[in-house]
Amino acid sequence: MTSVLLADDHALIRESFRTLLESSSDLIVAGEAATGAEAVRLVRELRPDVVLMDIRMPEMDGIEATRQICAESSSRVLILTTFDLDEYVYGALLAGASGFLIKAATAAELLAGIRAVASGEALPASRAARRLIAKFAEESGSGLRSVTEREKEVLILIARGLSNTEIAQKLFVGVGTVKTHISRLLKKLDARDRAQLVIIAYETGVVATQR
């Protein structure tokens, strides 16, 4: 069972999310937060698997709340906002968010996003990731020198949105081998999760940015 904390300053939105999540047998609502500060406090208290986080909230915005949550806990953050802008995408992912969805997403897309984030298969929205222009990889770039050719192949496939199983099939190796390569990439590039590996791949030119 995956526990989810809902963080949004609009009660009606939280209520609609709760109704949706409670209709799924594998998801449970751990709690609700109306401000970024409250979200940080509740994560410390409840330790949810996933935080569904709005960006614009009073007291503390979702990006700062995400930064604190990711620094202090293992809870994964899925950003959900109406603002499909590079600055928000970049800020959220740099803060440690594992994914990014627009509020116009369908119910199926939202549920799939939560499950993906919880399972560690999370990726930022592909179109948004390709538009990131900030310098996230300045510190991570040096780590690429220690990345093997096989690990670089895995990194490219991660950036293209392939799952572990798909990468294994593409490279004719076992899923366990893929997981080992990913673990090494995370360590070598000092990345928190797959979302940050995607950013590094694009920002360092390992994968050509498509605008």
C-alpha positions, 0 to 999 in steps of 0.5 A: 500500500502506497501512502500519499500526502496531499499538499494543496491550499485549495480544500476542494482540490484536496478533496477531489484528489482524496476521492480519486486515491481512495478509489484505488486499492493500492493507494491511501491518503496519509494526510492533507496539508494546506501550506508548504510548512504544514507539508514539511511538518506532516512528512516528518510526522507521517513519513508518507511514501509520496507527497503530491505537492502544489507549487504555489502555497502560502507560508512556504511554496512547494519548491522550498517545501520539496527541498526540505522534505527531500533533504530530511526524508525518503518521501518522494515528491510529485509536483502537480501544478497549473504552471507548465513553465521551465522555471517551475519545472527546473526549480522543482526538480532541482529541489529534489522532486521525482516527477512533474505533472500538470493539473490538467492531467487525466486521473489515469495519468495522475495515478500512474505518476504516483505509482511511478514515483513510489516505485522509483521509476519516476521521470520528469515530464519528458517535454519539460525535461527537454526544455530545461536550460539551467546549469544543474549539471555543473557539479555533476558533469565532472562525475561523467569522467568516471562513468563507463560506456555501458553506464552511459548507455543506461543513462541515455536510455533513462533520459529517453524514458525507458523503464528498467525492463525496457532498458534490459531488453534493449541492452540484452542484459538482466534487470538486476544488471540494469539496477546495478548500473543505475545504482552506480550512476546515482553514486557517481553523479551524486544524483538523488533519483532517476529524475536528476539523472535525466537532468544531468543527461540533458544538461551535460549533452549526453543526450541532445536537447530537443526543443 
